[in-house]
Amino acid sequence: MKTIKSRKHIHSPVMGTVLAAVLLPMAAHASEMDNAAMENIAPASTVEVVGKADNGFRAEHASSPKYTEKLVDTAQSVQVIKKELFEQQGALTLTDALRNTPGVGAFFLGENGNTNTGDAIFMRGFDTSGSIFVDGVRDVGSVSRDVFNLEQIDVVKGPAGTDNGRGSPTGSVNLVSKKAHMARAASASLTGGSASQKRATADLNTVLNAERGIALRLNLLAQDSDNPARDVVRNKRWAVAPSLGFGLNGATRMHLDFLHVDQDNIPDGGVSTVGLPGYTSPDPTRPFIANAAPVDPKNFYGSNSDYDKVKADMATVRVEHEFSPTLRLQNVSRYGKTKQDYLLTAWLASAANFKTPVQTDPSTWTVARSTRTVKDQENKILTNQTTLTSQFNTGAVAHTLVTGLEFTNENQVTYGYVPASLGSMPAANLYRPNPLDPVTGFNPTRTGAYNEGEISTQSLYAFDTVKFGERWIFNGGVRLDHYSGDYSVVALTNNVLVPTRFSVGDTLVNGKASLLYKPTTNSSVYAMVASSKLPPGSSFTVSGNLNSAQNPIYDPQKTLTTELGGKLDLLRQKLSLSGALFRTEVKNEVEQDPVDLKYYQTGKKRVQGVELGATGELAPNWLVSAGYLYMDTSVEAGRSITAAGENVLTYTPKSSFTAWTSYDLGNGFKLGGGARFSDKLMRGTDGAIGTPAYADSYWVFDAMASYRVSPNLDLRLNVYNLGDERYVAAINKSGYRYTPGAPRSASLTANFRF
C-alpha cells in the first residue's frame, strides 16, 4: 500500500485564517451592502434543514455555495431530489434515487469479462460515474452509495467544469449529507419485502449544549437482502455516520462528520441475451442458435462464492464563519479511503465459448465460465476547500461574489493477480446454470504487477452574480485547475515485471456565463454558455496506445454547452416548472485517419434536446415530481460508435420520462404512484457477432400506500413494477450479457418517531 507522497498542499488548521487574509481584499466593499441584500445568499440553515413539511418535494436552493440564488433565478438546469421524495418511493441507493431525473441511469453493464460495480451513471450521453460528489467534494471508489445519510441530491446538468474541475461533459451529482442540528429528533425504520429483504435504519439527533450550540447526530444502517430480479445475487451492508456540530447557533459553526460503509455483496455478472429481440447466432455455421428461447432472467452464471467487498471511510471537517451579514467564509477538509476486493466468475457466449452438443436439445447447451475476474483496488483522497462569499454594491449594481481555493491529492492503486490462482469452474448450462458447481485451484496470488496513479490539483475559482435592478441577473464564473499526475504501470510480461511510467500535467481554464431576465418576481428566462475539460489520465486510466484518449500525448477533451431556458414558480411558490433547450458539443475525440492510418483529435460528438420538469405541490396535500427529456445525439466527426451503425451515442435513450405523485387523503392515509419510460438504448461496438445491437424501450409503474397508525408510527407499502414488465436495465458492450430489470416486488416499511 502506498501512502500519499506529496503533502505540499496540505495546510495547517489555520489555513482558513490565512486564506481569509488573502481573499478579504476582494470583499473590501462588503460593509457597504444593506443587510437586506443578504437574502440572496442561502442562510446556513438552508443546507442543514432541507426537509420542511410544508412542501416535501420542492427545494428552493441547491446546496453548493457557488449557487447563491434560488433555483428559479439560477440560469442552468439543476434538479434537487429531496429525501422526502426518495423515501416515499422506498429508494435505497443513489441509482434508485436518480430515477427521478429523466435520462439518467445505470445503462451500461461493462466490458467483456468486467461488470460495472458501484454507481455507473450515464447522463446526457456520457459516463458521469467520475463526477459524483459528497458535500461538494469528489467521491472516490466503486461503491454503491446508499441514501440512508442523505438530505438531498443535487443533479447539475451541463458542463460542471467551472464548478468542480475535471469531470463529465454533461453534468455532476452532489450528495448532501445529514448533519447535526439544533433540534431533538429520533426516528428509525424497519423494512421487509420480496427477495428476503431486511433493512433497518436509525436517525438520532440530540442537543448536547443549547447555549454553546453543540449537537450530535447519528445515522445507522444495516441491510441484508437478495435481489428480486436475480438468483444468488446479494446486497449486504452496514454503515454508521456520526455528525458533531459546534457553535450551531452562532457566527462560527463547525461540523465534524464521519462515514463508514462496509459492504459484502455477491456481484451480478448479468444474463445471457440469447433469444432477446435483435439476437442472432454468434456462429454462422450454427444458424439454429438464432431461434433459441430466452433464458430465465433470474439465471445466475457465476459462483455463489463470488464476492464484492467494499470498505469506505470518509472524515470531514467543515467550518463556517460569518464576519458580517454580507461576508461568509467556509472551509472544508476531507480525507477519504475506499478499498474494494472483488471476484466475479465471468462468462462469454461467443462462438468459441457457446457449445451446442445436441442441436435439437437446448438443455445440453453450455457457456464457458472461462474468466475469473478480480479487482483489488484502493482509492484515497485528501482535500481542502476554502470559499468566501461576499456581497457589495458598485453604484446601482449589486454583486454576490464567490471566490475560492481548492487543494486536492488523489491516489489509486490496483493490484494484478495470477489468473490460474483464481480457480476455474466447469461450463454453465445455458438454461439451468448451477452456482454450486465446484471451483478448483482457488488460491489468489498477486503477480507483483500493479497500476498506481497520483493526481495533485490546485484550483482557484470566482463567480460573480450581478443584479441590474429587479429584472436582470448576470452570472460569470471562471476556474483554473493546475494538475499533475504520475502513473506507474508494472505489467507482467513473459514472467518478467516490466515497469512503465507516465506523467501528465496542465492548467485547465473553464468558464461559464449567463444572462437571466425576470418577467415577474417568480419567473425567469435565461441564456447560458459553459465549458468543461477532461484531460487524459484524469480517471486513473493511462495508456501508451495511440488509439486511446487516455494517452498523455493528447490534449484534454473539450466541451461547450449552450442552454436557453425558463423557470416559473406557481401557486404561491409551491410548484416549480422548468424548461430548457440545450446543446452540448464534445471535441478532441481521438480518431484514425482512413488514408494515413494515423490518429488525430478530430472527433466530435453532439447532444442536443429539450428537458421539462415540474416539482412541488399541485394542490393542497397533492405533491408531484415529473420530468421529460428528449435528446438528439450524433457523432459529428469520426466513426460510428454503435453496434447497429446508427449515428447516435451509445447508452442514451432518445426520450425518457419520469413521474411520481402522492396525495394525502387525510385520517392518516396517503397514496402515491409513479411511472418511468426509457427509450431504446444503442450499445457500443467491439466486433461481437450475433448479439443484440440495442435494448428495447420500456414502461414501469410503481405504487405506494401509507397509513399513520399513531404520531409515533406509520406503515408504508411499496409495490414496484406493477405490470411485471420484463426489460433490459443495462447491457454490456459486446451485447452478450444484460442486467434484467426488477420484476414485480414489494416492501413494507415501519417508520418510527420518538
Secondary structure, DSSP 8 states (H G I E B T S, - for coil): -------TT---TTHHHHHHHHHGGGGTTGGGS-GGGGGGS--HHHHH----TT-SS--S--S-TT--S-GGG-SS-EEEEEHHHHHHTT--BHHHHGGGSTTEE--B--STT----S---EETTEE-TT-EEETTEE--SS---BSTTEEEEEEEES--HHHHSS--TTEEEEEEE----SS-EEEEEEEEETTTEEEEEEEEEEEEETTTTEEEEEEEEEEEEE-TTSSS-EEEEEEEEEEEEESTTSSEEEEEEEEEEEEEEB----EE-TTSTT---S-TT-GGGGG-----TT---S-TT-EEEEEEEEEEEEEEEEEETTEEEEEEEEEEEEEEEEEEEE---STTTEE-SSTT-GGG-EE---EEEEEEEEEEEEEEEEEEEEEEEETTEEEEEEEEEEEEEEEEEEEEE-GGGEEE---EESSS--TTS--EEE---EEEEEEEEEEEEEEEEEEEEEEETTTEEEEEEEEEEEEEEEEEEEEEETTEEEEEEEEEEEEEEEEEEEEEE-SSTTEEEEEEEEEEEE-TTTTS-----TT-TTSTTS--EEEEEEEEEEEEEETTTTEEEEEEEEEEEEEEEEEE-TTT--EEEEEEEEEEEEEEEEEEEEETTEEEEEEEEEEEEEEEES---BTT--SS-TT--SEEEEEEEEEEEETTEEEEEEEEEE--EE-B-SS-SSS-SEE--EEEEEEEEEEEEETTEEEEEEEE-TT----EEEE-SSSSEEEE---SEEEEEEEEE-
